Amino acid sequence: MSDLRSENMAVIARRWPALAHRLAGVEIPATHVVAAAASGQPTLAVGGVPLQHLVDPVADAERWARGIVDRLDAVAAGRVVVVGCGLGYHVEALAARFTGAIVVVEPDLAVLRAALAARDLTALLGRIELAVDDDDDGAPSGERTLVVAHAPALIAPGNAHRRALQVWQSRAARSGLRLKVLVVTPLYGGSWPIAGYAARALGELGHETHLLDLAPFHDAFVGLERFGARRAQRRVLEAGFCGVMAAGIAAAVDAVEPDLVLALAQAPLDAAALQAIGKRGVLRALWFVEDYRVMTYWREIVPHYDYVFTIQTDACFDAMAEVSDARLAYLPCGFDPHVHRPLLLDAAEQAEFGSDVAFVGAGYRNRRLSFRRFLDLDFKIWGSDWGGADDLGRVLQRRGARVDSEDSVRVFNASKINLNLHSSTYHEGVDPRGDFVNPRTFELAGAGAFQLVDQRALLPPLFAAGRELAVVESAAAMRAAAAHYLACEDERLALAGRARQRALAEHTYAHRMEDLLAAVIGSAQERLLGRSRTLTVADVARDDAGGLGEFLGRFDARTPFTIDRLAASLTTREGALSEPEAIFLFLHQFDELYLREQRL
C-alpha cells in the first residue's frame, strides 16, 4: 500500500470505519486506468471515459467549481451534493470556494480506491461528507440542497451514477425543497382515484398540494346526450365542454400559482390551455396511466407537456418521442396504504363480500371468455360493463353496479383468491404482448390479499413470481392455479404476506411521487429552488424559544406554516386554549372576515 493510500485510508478509518473495511477488500479492475495528464497530474479513466481533463485537470476543475458556486448563490442553497468523485480535483476546487456542507457520492468503490492511491486527499476527506450507498446521508434534513453531477461520471459504463443522481435529487425533493403542486383529475375513469392518491402522497411528503377534482362535472358532460345531437355535432359539443374545463383549469392555475401542474390521464387539458399554463412559467407534467396503443389521444397533448410519465417503456417512449420533446420517464402505478390495507371484517361483511374466488373490474372481452372456467367454483364478479354476459350473470354482484374503492378493498380481504387478468379487447385470454402492470396488482398486494395475475413484461422487476405473486401465462393456467391454491392455504397466505411487505417497501404512491419529483427536480431544481418557499412548522419552531414552539410541536415538521392549516386543527379541540392557540384562531377569524368583506 502506497504512503498516499495509507494516509488517506487513515482518515477514512477514523471518519467512516465501515467504509474503510469495505474498501480494504476492493481491487481496482483493469477498466480503471490511472495515467498522467499533460500537466503531470494523475488522471483516471473508467472504461475508456476520462473522469478529468486530460491536459490540465486542476484548471478545468476550477472552472467547474466557479459555475457551481454561481448556481449555489442563485438559489441560496446551504448544501451541495456532488455525484461522482473522480480523483477529487473538482471537489477540492469547490471546497475552496464554498463554505457550506458538501456531500460527495461515489457508488463505484473502485473509483474511490483509485483516488485514494493516486492523490493526497487527506484535507478534502476531513472537509466533506462521503456517501457510497443509497442509505447514506451525511447532512441534516430540511436544508436547501443543490444536487449536481460530475458529468464524466454519468457517461462512464454502468448506470450507478445516474441512479445515485436520481436518489439524491429525490431526497432534495422531500428535504429542503418544497413545491406547490396542482393535481388535476379527469372527469371520471380509472385514473380519477389515482389523482387523489397522488395528491395525498405529495402532501405527506411535505409539499403544498391542491387537488382540482373535476368529477362533479361528469354528470354535466354525460348530460350533453340530452340534446340528441348527431355524432359530428356531439363531438363539437364535447370539444366545447372540454374547452370550458380547460379554461377553468387555467383559472385555477392563476389562483393557486403552483410550481407544477400534474395532470392524470384524460384530464381535460387541451393544447391551448397547456400552452397558456406554460407561458405562466408553470411546469407541466402528465402521468399517462393508460395503454398508449389503445388510447391514442396522447398524440395531440404530449407535445405541450414538459414531463410525461408512462406505465410503459421502450416502444411507448419511441412513439411519444416522435411527436414531443417532453422528458419521458417510466412510472408504474402503486397503492395507497390508507385505502388498500388489511381489514378486519365482521360476519355480515364476510358473508356479503366473501367467496373462494373473486374478481373486481370491468367486463372486457377476454375476461368474459376466461371467467367461464370458474363458474363451478364459489365465484363472485364485482364491477360494471358486464351487460350481455348472460352466462356470468348468476355470479355478477349488485347487477353490475360500479364498485367504489372501499368495497373493492372489502372484496380483496374477504376473498381467498382474487383474479387479476389484465384487460384486452382483442384476445381471448392472456395478452401475449402485455407489458404494463395495472393498479389492481399493487392494490391487492397492499391489502395483503392473495392474487392470481397474468404474466406481464414489466412485472418481474416489481414483484417476484412464485414468491410474492402467483403468476400465470394463460386462462387455463389461472384456473388450474386457483384449484391448487384453494387447497394450500398456508402457501397462499405466505405469498400474500410477502407481496404486502414488498408493496409497502417499494410501491406506495409516496414512492411514485418521490420518483416523479426527482425527475422534475433533476432538470429544474435551480428554477424551483430559486422560488420563495412556504415556511414550515419546523422552520418557525426552530427559531422560537417561547410557547409557540411547544404549540407547533404537535404538528408534522413538514406542515406548511399557514394560518388556515394550523387553525383548522383547533376547531375541534376541546378544553381551554393556550395563548398561541387563541392568537391563531383570532387571526384566522379576522382573515376570514376581511376576505368576506372584500368579496361583498
VEXDREN-2710 file (C-alpha; in Angstrom, 1 decimal):
% VEXDREN-2710
k/r/px/py/pz
1/MET/0.0/0.0/0.0
2/SER/1.4/3.4/-1.0
3/ASP/2.1/6.2/1.5
4/LEU/-0.7/8.2/-0.1
5/ARG/-3.2/5.4/0.2
6/SER/-2.1/4.8/3.9
7/GLU/-2.6/8.4/4.8
8/ASN/-6.0/8.7/3.0
9/MET/-7.2/5.4/4.5
10/ALA/-6.3/6.6/8.0
11/VAL/-8.8/9.5/7.6
12/ILE/-11.4/7.1/6.1
13/ALA/-10.9/4.7/9.0
14/ARG/-11.3/7.5/11.5
15/ARG/-14.4/9.1/10.0
16/TRP/-16.1/6.1/8.3
17/PRO/-14.8/2.9/9.7
18/ALA/-17.4/0.7/8.0
19/LEU/-16.4/2.2/4.6
20/ALA/-12.7/1.6/5.4
21/HIS/-13.4/-2.1/6.0
22/ARG/-15.2/-2.3/2.7
23/LEU/-12.5/-0.5/0.7
24/ALA/-9.9/-2.9/2.1
25/GLY/-11.4/-5.7/0.1
26/VAL/-11.8/-3.7/-3.2
27/GLU/-9.5/-4.4/-6.1
28/ILE/-9.0/-1.9/-8.9
29/PRO/-10.1/-3.5/-12.1
30/ALA/-8.3/-3.2/-15.5
31/THR/-11.1/-0.9/-16.7
32/HIS/-9.9/1.7/-14.2
33/VAL/-6.7/3.2/-15.6
34/VAL/-4.6/5.9/-13.8
35/ALA/-2.3/7.9/-16.1
36/ALA/-0.6/11.3/-16.2
37/ALA/-2.1/14.4/-17.8
38/ALA/-0.1/16.7/-20.0
39/SER/0.4/18.9/-16.9
40/GLY/1.8/16.0/-14.9
41/GLN/-1.1/15.4/-12.5
42/PRO/-2.7/12.0/-12.3
43/THR/-5.9/11.2/-14.2
44/LEU/-8.4/8.4/-14.1
45/ALA/-10.3/6.8/-16.9
46/VAL/-13.1/4.2/-16.4
47/GLY/-13.9/2.0/-19.4
48/GLY/-12.1/4.5/-21.7
49/VAL/-14.0/7.5/-20.3
50/PRO/-11.7/10.1/-18.7
51/LEU/-13.0/11.5/-15.4
52/GLN/-10.8/14.6/-15.6
53/HIS/-9.4/17.0/-18.2
54/LEU/-6.5/15.3/-19.9
55/VAL/-4.4/18.4/-20.3
56/ASP/-4.9/20.4/-17.1
57/PRO/-7.4/18.8/-14.6
58/VAL/-6.8/21.5/-12.0
59/ALA/-7.7/24.4/-14.2
60/ASP/-10.7/22.6/-15.5
61/ALA/-11.9/21.8/-12.0
62/GLU/-11.6/25.4/-11.0
63/ARG/-13.8/26.4/-14.0
64/TRP/-16.4/23.8/-12.9
65/ALA/-16.3/24.9/-9.3
66/ARG/-16.9/28.6/-10.2
67/GLY/-20.0/27.6/-12.2
68/ILE/-21.4/25.5/-9.3
69/VAL/-20.8/28.3/-6.8
70/ASP/-22.7/30.7/-9.0
71/ARG/-25.6/28.2/-9.1
72/LEU/-25.5/27.8/-5.3
73/ASP/-25.6/31.6/-4.8
74/ALA/-28.5/31.9/-7.2
75/VAL/-30.7/29.5/-5.2
76/ALA/-29.4/30.3/-1.7
77/ALA/-28.5/26.6/-1.1
78/GLY/-26.5/25.9/2.0
79/ARG/-25.6/22.4/1.0
80/VAL/-24.4/20.7/-2.2
81/VAL/-24.4/17.1/-3.2
82/VAL/-21.9/16.1/-5.9
83/VAL/-22.4/12.8/-7.6
84/GLY/-19.1/11.5/-8.8
85/CYS/-15.8/11.7/-7.0
86/GLY/-13.3/11.0/-9.8
87/LEU/-9.8/11.9/-8.5
88/GLY/-11.3/14.8/-6.4
89/TYR/-10.0/17.8/-8.3
90/HIS/-13.4/19.3/-8.9
91/VAL/-14.4/18.7/-5.2
92/GLU/-11.2/20.4/-3.9
93/ALA/-11.9/23.4/-6.1
94/LEU/-15.5/23.6/-4.9
95/ALA/-14.4/23.3/-1.2
96/ALA/-12.0/26.2/-1.7
97/ARG/-14.9/28.5/-2.8
98/PHE/-17.9/27.2/-0.9
99/THR/-18.2/27.2/2.9
100/GLY/-21.4/25.2/3.2
101/ALA/-21.8/21.4/3.6
102/ILE/-20.5/19.3/0.7
103/VAL/-21.6/15.6/0.3
104/VAL/-19.7/13.6/-2.3
105/VAL/-21.5/10.5/-3.6
106/GLU/-19.3/7.8/-5.2
107/PRO/-21.1/4.5/-5.8
108/ASP/-18.1/2.9/-7.6
109/LEU/-15.8/1.8/-4.8
110/ALA/-13.0/1.1/-7.3
111/VAL/-13.0/4.8/-8.3
112/LEU/-12.7/5.8/-4.7
113/ARG/-9.9/3.3/-4.1
114/ALA/-8.0/4.5/-7.1
115/ALA/-8.4/8.2/-6.0
116/LEU/-7.0/7.3/-2.5
117/ALA/-4.0/5.7/-4.1
118/ALA/-3.3/8.4/-6.6
119/ARG/-3.6/11.7/-4.7
120/ASP/-3.3/13.2/-1.2
121/LEU/-6.9/13.7/-0.3
122/THR/-6.5/13.9/3.5
123/ALA/-7.5/17.6/3.8
124/LEU/-10.5/17.1/1.5
125/LEU/-11.7/14.0/3.4
126/GLY/-11.7/16.0/6.6
127/ARG/-13.8/18.6/5.0
128/ILE/-16.6/16.7/3.1
129/GLU/-19.2/14.1/3.9
130/LEU/-18.7/10.9/1.9
131/ALA/-21.5/8.6/0.7
132/VAL/-21.3/5.4/-1.3
133/ASP/-24.7/3.8/-0.8
134/ASP/-28.3/5.0/-1.2
135/ASP/-28.9/4.9/2.5
136/ASP/-26.0/7.2/3.3
137/ASP/-27.0/10.8/4.1
138/GLY/-24.5/12.9/5.9
139/ALA/-26.4/16.2/6.3
140/PRO/-29.4/17.4/8.3
141/SER/-32.8/17.2/6.8
142/GLY/-34.6/20.4/5.8
143/GLU/-31.5/22.2/4.5
144/ARG/-31.9/23.7/1.0
145/THR/-29.7/21.4/-1.2
146/LEU/-28.4/21.6/-4.8
147/VAL/-27.7/18.2/-6.3
148/VAL/-25.2/18.2/-9.1
149/ALA/-23.4/15.6/-11.1
150/HIS/-19.8/15.5/-12.2
151/ALA/-20.7/15.0/-15.8
152/PRO/-18.0/12.5/-16.8
153/ALA/-19.2/10.0/-14.2
154/LEU/-22.7/9.9/-15.9
155/ILE/-21.2/8.7/-19.2
156/ALA/-18.9/6.1/-17.7
157/PRO/-20.0/2.5/-18.2
158/GLY/-22.8/1.3/-15.9
159/ASN/-25.8/3.2/-14.5
160/ALA/-24.8/3.5/-10.9
161/HIS/-24.1/7.3/-11.0
162/ARG/-27.3/8.0/-12.8
163/ARG/-29.2/6.0/-10.2
164/ALA/-27.4/7.8/-7.4
165/LEU/-28.2/11.2/-9.0
166/GLN/-32.0/10.3/-9.1
167/VAL/-31.9/9.1/-5.5
168/TRP/-30.3/12.3/-4.2
169/GLN/-32.5/14.5/-6.3
170/SER/-35.4/12.7/-4.7
171/ARG/-34.0/13.5/-1.3
172/ALA/-33.8/17.1/-2.2
173/ALA/-37.4/17.0/-3.2
174/ARG/-38.5/15.9/0.2
175/SER/-36.0/17.8/2.2
176/GLY/-35.0/21.5/1.6
177/LEU/-37.2/21.9/-1.5
178/ARG/-41.0/22.1/-1.0
179/LEU/-43.2/22.6/-4.0
180/LYS/-46.6/23.9/-4.6
181/VAL/-48.4/21.3/-6.8
182/LEU/-51.8/21.4/-8.5
183/VAL/-53.1/17.9/-9.3
184/VAL/-55.8/17.8/-12.0
185/THR/-58.2/14.8/-12.2
186/PRO/-60.1/13.6/-15.2
187/LEU/-63.9/13.8/-15.1
188/TYR/-64.2/10.0/-14.5
189/GLY/-62.4/6.7/-15.2
190/GLY/-59.6/4.6/-13.7
191/SER/-57.2/7.4/-13.4
192/TRP/-59.6/9.5/-11.3
193/PRO/-58.8/7.8/-7.9
194/ILE/-55.1/7.8/-8.7
195/ALA/-55.1/11.5/-8.8
196/GLY/-56.4/11.6/-5.3
197/TYR/-53.9/9.1/-4.1
198/ALA/-51.1/11.1/-5.7
199/ALA/-52.2/14.3/-4.2
200/ARG/-52.4/12.7/-0.7
201/ALA/-48.9/11.3/-1.2
202/LEU/-47.5/14.7/-2.2
203/GLY/-49.0/16.3/0.8
204/GLU/-47.5/13.6/3.1
205/LEU/-44.1/14.2/1.5
206/GLY/-44.4/17.8/2.7
207/HIS/-45.4/19.6/-0.5
208/GLU/-48.2/22.1/-0.6
209/THR/-50.8/20.2/-2.7
210/HIS/-54.0/21.3/-4.3
211/LEU/-56.4/18.7/-5.8
212/LEU/-58.6/20.0/-8.6
213/ASP/-61.3/17.4/-8.6
214/LEU/-63.4/17.6/-11.8
215/ALA/-65.6/14.6/-11.1
216/PRO/-68.6/16.9/-10.2
217/PHE/-68.7/18.0/-13.8
218/HIS/-69.1/14.4/-15.1
219/ASP/-72.9/14.4/-14.9
220/ALA/-72.9/17.6/-17.0
221/PHE/-70.7/16.0/-19.6
222/VAL/-73.0/13.0/-19.8
223/GLY/-75.9/15.3/-20.0
224/LEU/-74.8/16.5/-23.4
225/GLU/-76.7/13.4/-24.7
226/ARG/-79.9/15.2/-23.8
227/PHE/-79.5/17.4/-26.9
228/GLY/-79.9/14.4/-29.1
229/ALA/-77.2/15.8/-31.4
230/ARG/-75.8/13.7/-34.3
231/ARG/-72.3/12.3/-34.0
232/ALA/-70.5/15.2/-35.6
233/GLN/-72.4/17.7/-33.6
234/ARG/-71.9/15.7/-30.5
235/ARG/-68.2/15.9/-30.9
236/VAL/-68.4/19.7/-31.3
237/LEU/-70.4/19.9/-28.1
238/GLU/-67.9/17.7/-26.2
239/ALA/-65.0/19.7/-27.5
240/GLY/-66.7/22.9/-26.3
241/PHE/-67.3/21.4/-22.9
242/CYS/-63.7/20.3/-22.6
243/GLY/-62.7/23.8/-23.7
244/VAL/-64.6/25.2/-20.8
245/MET/-63.0/22.7/-18.4
246/ALA/-59.5/23.6/-19.8
247/ALA/-60.2/27.4/-19.2
248/GLY/-61.3/26.6/-15.7
249/ILE/-58.1/24.7/-15.0
250/ALA/-56.1/27.6/-16.3
251/ALA/-58.1/29.9/-14.0
252/ALA/-57.2/27.5/-11.1
253/VAL/-53.6/27.8/-12.0
254/ASP/-53.8/31.6/-11.8
255/ALA/-55.4/31.3/-8.4
256/VAL/-53.1/28.7/-6.9
257/GLU/-49.8/29.8/-8.6
258/PRO/-48.3/26.3/-8.5
259/ASP/-44.7/25.3/-9.3
260/LEU/-46.0/22.2/-11.1
261/VAL/-49.3/21.1/-12.6
262/LEU/-49.6/17.3/-12.5
263/ALA/-52.4/16.0/-14.8
264/LEU/-53.6/12.5/-14.8
265/ALA/-54.6/10.6/-18.0
266/GLN/-57.8/12.1/-19.6
267/ALA/-57.7/15.3/-17.6
268/PRO/-59.5/17.8/-19.9
269/LEU/-56.5/19.9/-20.8
270/ASP/-56.1/20.8/-24.4
271/ALA/-53.2/22.2/-26.3
272/ALA/-54.3/25.9/-25.8
273/ALA/-54.7/25.5/-22.1
274/LEU/-51.3/23.8/-21.7
275/GLN/-49.6/26.4/-23.7
276/ALA/-51.2/29.1/-21.6
277/ILE/-50.0/27.4/-18.4
278/GLY/-46.5/27.1/-19.8
279/LYS/-46.4/30.8/-20.6
280/ARG/-47.2/31.4/-16.9
281/GLY/-43.9/29.7/-16.0
282/VAL/-45.5/26.7/-14.5
283/LEU/-44.1/23.2/-15.1
284/ARG/-46.5/20.8/-16.8
285/ALA/-46.4/17.0/-16.1
286/LEU/-48.7/14.2/-17.4
287/TRP/-49.0/10.8/-15.8
288/PHE/-50.3/8.7/-18.6
289/VAL/-51.6/5.6/-16.8
290/GLU/-53.1/4.0/-19.9
291/ASP/-52.1/1.8/-22.8
292/TYR/-50.6/4.2/-25.4
293/ARG/-51.5/1.7/-28.1
294/VAL/-55.2/1.8/-27.3
295/MET/-55.7/5.4/-26.0
296/THR/-54.0/7.4/-28.8
297/TYR/-55.2/10.9/-27.8
298/TRP/-51.8/11.4/-26.3
299/ARG/-50.5/12.5/-29.8
300/GLU/-52.4/15.8/-29.5
301/ILE/-51.4/16.7/-25.9
302/VAL/-47.9/15.3/-25.1
303/PRO/-46.1/17.9/-27.2
304/HIS/-47.4/20.5/-24.8
305/TYR/-46.1/18.9/-21.6
306/ASP/-42.6/19.4/-20.1
307/TYR/-42.7/15.9/-18.5
308/VAL/-44.6/12.7/-19.4
309/PHE/-44.6/9.7/-17.1
310/THR/-45.9/6.4/-18.5
311/ILE/-46.6/2.9/-17.3
312/GLN/-44.9/1.5/-20.5
313/THR/-41.4/1.8/-21.6
314/ASP/-39.3/1.4/-24.8
315/ALA/-41.8/1.3/-27.7
316/CYS/-44.0/3.8/-25.8
317/PHE/-41.1/6.2/-25.4
318/ASP/-40.1/5.8/-29.1
319/ALA/-43.7/6.7/-30.2
320/MET/-44.0/9.7/-27.9
321/ALA/-40.5/11.0/-28.8
322/GLU/-41.6/11.3/-32.4
323/VAL/-44.1/14.0/-31.5
324/SER/-42.8/15.6/-28.3
325/ASP/-39.6/16.9/-26.8
326/ALA/-41.0/16.3/-23.3
327/ARG/-38.8/14.4/-20.8
328/LEU/-40.1/10.9/-20.8
329/ALA/-39.9/8.5/-17.8
330/TYR/-41.3/5.2/-16.7
331/LEU/-43.6/5.5/-13.6
332/PRO/-45.7/2.4/-12.8
333/CYS/-48.9/2.6/-10.7
334/GLY/-48.9/1.9/-7.0
335/PHE/-51.2/1.8/-4.0
336/ASP/-52.4/4.0/-1.2
337/PRO/-51.8/2.3/2.2
338/HIS/-54.6/4.5/3.7
339/VAL/-57.0/2.8/1.4
340/HIS/-55.6/-0.6/0.3
341/ARG/-54.9/-2.3/3.5
342/PRO/-55.8/-5.4/5.5
343/LEU/-59.3/-5.2/7.1
344/LEU/-61.0/-7.0/9.9
345/LEU/-64.4/-7.8/8.5
346/ASP/-67.4/-8.7/10.7
347/ALA/-69.6/-11.7/9.9
348/ALA/-72.1/-9.7/7.8
349/GLU/-69.3/-8.2/5.7
350/GLN/-67.6/-11.5/5.2
351/ALA/-70.9/-13.1/4.0
352/GLU/-71.6/-10.2/1.6
353/PHE/-68.2/-9.7/0.1
354/GLY/-66.5/-13.1/0.6
355/SER/-66.1/-16.0/-1.8
356/ASP/-63.5/-18.6/-2.7
357/VAL/-62.7/-16.7/-5.9
358/ALA/-63.5/-13.1/-6.8
359/PHE/-62.8/-10.5/-9.5
360/VAL/-63.3/-6.7/-9.3
361/GLY/-63.3/-4.8/-12.5
362/ALA/-64.9/-4.2/-15.9
363/GLY/-66.2/-6.8/-18.3
364/TYR/-63.7/-6.8/-21.1
365/ARG/-63.9/-9.4/-23.8
366/ASN/-61.0/-11.6/-22.6
367/ARG/-62.4/-11.7/-19.0
368/ARG/-65.9/-12.6/-20.2
369/LEU/-64.4/-15.6/-22.1
370/SER/-61.9/-16.6/-19.5
371/PHE/-64.0/-16.4/-16.4
372/ARG/-66.5/-19.1/-17.7
373/ARG/-63.9/-21.6/-16.4
374/PHE/-64.6/-20.5/-12.8
375/LEU/-68.4/-21.0/-12.8
376/ASP/-68.1/-24.4/-11.0
377/LEU/-66.5/-22.6/-8.0
378/ASP/-67.7/-20.3/-5.3
379/PHE/-67.1/-17.3/-7.6
380/LYS/-68.2/-13.6/-7.5
381/ILE/-67.7/-10.9/-10.0
382/TRP/-67.9/-7.2/-9.0
383/GLY/-68.0/-4.3/-11.3
384/SER/-69.6/-2.7/-14.4
385/ASP/-69.8/-3.3/-18.1
386/TRP/-70.8/-6.9/-17.9
387/GLY/-74.1/-6.4/-19.8
388/GLY/-74.8/-9.3/-22.2
389/ALA/-72.6/-11.8/-20.4
390/ASP/-75.6/-14.0/-19.6
391/ASP/-73.6/-17.0/-18.6
392/LEU/-71.8/-14.9/-15.9
393/GLY/-75.0/-13.2/-14.8
394/ARG/-75.6/-15.5/-11.8
395/VAL/-72.2/-14.6/-10.3
396/LEU/-72.4/-10.9/-11.1
397/GLN/-73.0/-8.9/-7.9
398/ARG/-75.2/-5.8/-7.4
399/ARG/-76.5/-6.2/-11.0
400/GLY/-73.2/-4.9/-12.4
401/ALA/-73.1/-1.6/-10.4
402/ARG/-69.7/0.1/-10.2
403/VAL/-67.8/-0.8/-7.0
404/ASP/-66.1/2.0/-5.1
405/SER/-62.6/1.7/-3.6
406/GLU/-63.8/0.9/0.0
407/ASP/-66.0/-2.0/-1.2
408/SER/-63.2/-3.2/-3.5
409/VAL/-60.9/-3.5/-0.6
410/ARG/-63.5/-5.4/1.3
411/VAL/-63.7/-7.9/-1.5
412/PHE/-60.0/-8.2/-1.6
413/ASN/-59.8/-9.0/2.1
414/ALA/-62.9/-11.3/2.1
415/SER/-61.9/-13.5/-0.9
416/LYS/-59.5/-16.4/-0.7
417/ILE/-58.3/-15.9/-4.3
418/ASN/-58.5/-12.6/-6.3
419/LEU/-58.2/-12.9/-10.0
420/ASN/-56.2/-10.2/-11.8
421/LEU/-56.5/-10.7/-15.5
422/HIS/-55.4/-7.6/-17.4
423/SER/-58.0/-6.3/-19.8
424/SER/-57.9/-6.9/-23.6
425/THR/-60.5/-6.3/-26.3
426/TYR/-58.8/-8.5/-28.9
427/HIS/-57.5/-11.6/-27.0
428/GLU/-59.5/-14.5/-25.6
429/GLY/-57.3/-14.8/-22.5
430/VAL/-53.8/-13.5/-21.6
431/ASP/-52.4/-10.8/-23.9
432/PRO/-49.1/-12.2/-25.1
433/ARG/-47.8/-8.7/-25.7
434/GLY/-49.0/-7.4/-22.3
435/ASP/-46.4/-5.1/-20.8
436/PHE/-47.7/-2.6/-18.2
437/VAL/-48.9/-3.6/-14.7
438/ASN/-52.4/-2.4/-13.7
439/PRO/-53.2/-0.6/-10.4
440/ARG/-55.0/-3.7/-9.1
441/THR/-51.8/-5.6/-8.8
442/PHE/-50.4/-3.1/-6.3
443/GLU/-53.7/-2.6/-4.6
444/LEU/-54.2/-6.3/-3.9
445/ALA/-50.7/-6.6/-2.7
446/GLY/-51.1/-3.6/-0.4
447/ALA/-54.3/-5.1/1.0
448/GLY/-52.4/-8.3/1.9
449/ALA/-54.7/-10.2/-0.5
450/PHE/-53.7/-13.2/-2.5
451/GLN/-53.9/-12.8/-6.3
452/LEU/-53.5/-14.8/-9.5
453/VAL/-52.1/-12.4/-12.1
454/ASP/-51.3/-12.9/-15.7
455/GLN/-47.7/-12.6/-16.9
456/ARG/-46.7/-9.0/-17.9
457/ALA/-43.4/-8.0/-19.4
458/LEU/-42.8/-5.2/-16.8
459/LEU/-43.9/-7.3/-13.8
460/PRO/-40.7/-9.1/-12.8
461/PRO/-38.8/-6.1/-11.5
462/LEU/-41.8/-5.1/-9.4
463/PHE/-42.8/-8.5/-7.8
464/ALA/-41.1/-11.9/-7.7
465/ALA/-43.2/-14.6/-9.4
466/GLY/-43.8/-17.6/-7.2
467/ARG/-42.5/-15.8/-4.1
468/GLU/-44.7/-12.7/-3.8
469/LEU/-47.3/-13.3/-6.6
470/ALA/-48.7/-16.3/-8.3
471/VAL/-48.2/-15.6/-12.0
472/VAL/-49.8/-17.5/-14.8
473/GLU/-49.4/-17.5/-18.6
474/SER/-52.9/-18.4/-19.7
475/ALA/-56.5/-18.5/-18.7
476/ALA/-56.3/-22.3/-18.3
477/ALA/-53.3/-22.0/-16.1
478/MET/-55.2/-19.4/-14.0
479/ARG/-58.0/-21.9/-13.4
480/ALA/-55.6/-24.7/-12.5
481/ALA/-53.7/-22.4/-10.1
482/ALA/-56.9/-21.5/-8.4
483/ALA/-57.6/-25.1/-7.7
484/HIS/-54.1/-25.5/-6.3
485/TYR/-54.1/-22.5/-4.0
486/LEU/-57.6/-23.1/-2.7
487/ALA/-56.2/-26.4/-1.3
488/CYS/-53.0/-24.8/0.0
489/GLU/-53.9/-22.0/2.4
490/ASP/-50.5/-21.7/4.1
491/GLU/-48.8/-21.2/0.8
492/ARG/-51.5/-18.7/-0.3
493/LEU/-51.1/-16.6/2.9
494/ALA/-47.3/-16.7/2.7
495/LEU/-47.3/-15.2/-0.8
496/ALA/-49.8/-12.6/0.1
497/GLY/-47.8/-11.6/3.1
498/ARG/-44.6/-11.2/1.2
499/ALA/-46.3/-9.3/-1.5
500/ARG/-47.6/-6.8/1.0
501/GLN/-44.1/-6.4/2.5
502/ARG/-42.7/-5.6/-1.0
503/ALA/-45.5/-3.2/-1.8
504/LEU/-45.0/-1.3/1.4
505/ALA/-41.3/-1.1/0.9
506/GLU/-41.3/-0.1/-2.8
507/HIS/-44.8/0.6/-4.3
508/THR/-46.8/3.2/-2.4
509/TYR/-47.8/6.4/-4.2
510/ALA/-45.4/8.2/-1.9
511/HIS/-42.6/6.2/-3.6
512/ARG/-44.0/7.1/-7.0
513/MET/-44.3/10.8/-6.2
514/GLU/-40.7/10.8/-4.9
515/ASP/-39.6/9.4/-8.3
516/LEU/-41.8/11.8/-10.2
517/LEU/-40.4/14.9/-8.3
518/ALA/-36.9/13.6/-8.6
519/ALA/-37.3/13.6/-12.4
520/VAL/-38.7/17.1/-12.4
521/ILE/-36.1/18.4/-10.0
522/GLY/-33.3/16.8/-12.0
523/SER/-33.8/19.3/-14.8
524/ALA/-35.4/22.2/-13.0
525/GLN/-34.0/22.2/-9.5
526/GLU/-32.4/25.6/-9.7
527/ARG/-35.5/27.2/-11.1
528/LEU/-37.6/25.6/-8.3
529/LEU/-35.0/26.4/-5.6
530/GLY/-34.9/30.0/-6.8
531/ARG/-38.6/30.5/-6.0
532/SER/-39.6/31.5/-2.5
533/ARG/-40.8/28.6/-0.4
534/THR/-43.5/28.3/2.1
535/LEU/-42.3/28.3/5.7
536/THR/-42.9/25.0/7.5
537/VAL/-43.7/24.3/11.1
538/ALA/-40.1/23.2/11.6
539/ASP/-38.7/26.4/10.2
540/VAL/-40.7/28.5/12.7
541/ALA/-40.3/26.2/15.7
542/ARG/-36.6/26.2/15.2
543/ASP/-36.4/29.9/15.7
544/ASP/-38.9/30.3/18.5
545/ALA/-38.0/29.9/22.1
546/GLY/-41.4/30.7/23.6
547/GLY/-44.8/29.0/23.8
548/LEU/-45.3/28.9/20.1
549/GLY/-42.6/26.2/19.7
550/GLU/-44.5/24.0/22.1
551/PHE/-47.7/24.5/20.2
552/LEU/-46.1/23.7/16.9
553/GLY/-44.5/20.6/18.2
554/ARG/-47.8/18.7/17.8
555/PHE/-47.6/19.1/14.0
556/ASP/-45.6/17.1/11.5
557/ALA/-42.4/19.2/10.9
558/ARG/-43.1/19.4/7.2
559/THR/-46.5/21.0/7.6
560/PRO/-46.7/24.4/5.9
561/PHE/-46.9/27.2/8.4
562/THR/-50.2/28.8/7.3
563/ILE/-53.0/30.2/9.4
564/ASP/-55.6/28.1/7.7
565/ARG/-53.7/24.9/8.2
566/LEU/-53.0/25.5/11.9
567/ALA/-56.3/27.0/12.8
568/ALA/-58.1/24.0/11.3
569/SER/-56.6/21.7/13.9
570/LEU/-58.1/23.9/16.7
571/THR/-61.7/24.0/15.6
572/THR/-62.5/20.5/17.0
573/ARG/-60.3/21.0/20.1
574/GLU/-62.0/20.6/23.4
575/GLY/-60.9/22.5/26.6
576/ALA/-59.1/25.8/27.2
577/LEU/-56.8/27.2/24.5
578/SER/-53.3/28.3/25.2
579/GLU/-52.3/31.8/24.3
580/PRO/-50.7/30.9/21.0
581/GLU/-53.7/28.8/20.0
582/ALA/-56.1/31.6/20.8
583/ILE/-54.0/34.0/18.7
584/PHE/-54.1/31.7/15.8
585/LEU/-57.8/31.3/15.9
586/PHE/-58.3/35.1/16.2
587/LEU/-56.0/35.7/13.2
588/HIS/-57.8/33.1/11.2
589/GLN/-61.3/34.6/12.0
590/PHE/-60.0/38.1/11.3
591/ASP/-58.6/36.9/7.9
592/GLU/-61.9/35.2/7.1
593/LEU/-63.9/38.3/7.9
594/TYR/-61.7/40.5/5.9
595/LEU/-61.9/38.3/2.8
596/ARG/-65.7/38.0/3.1
597/GLU/-65.9/41.8/3.2
598/GLN/-63.7/42.1/0.2
599/ARG/-65.9/39.7/-1.7
600/LEU/-69.0/41.8/-0.8
END
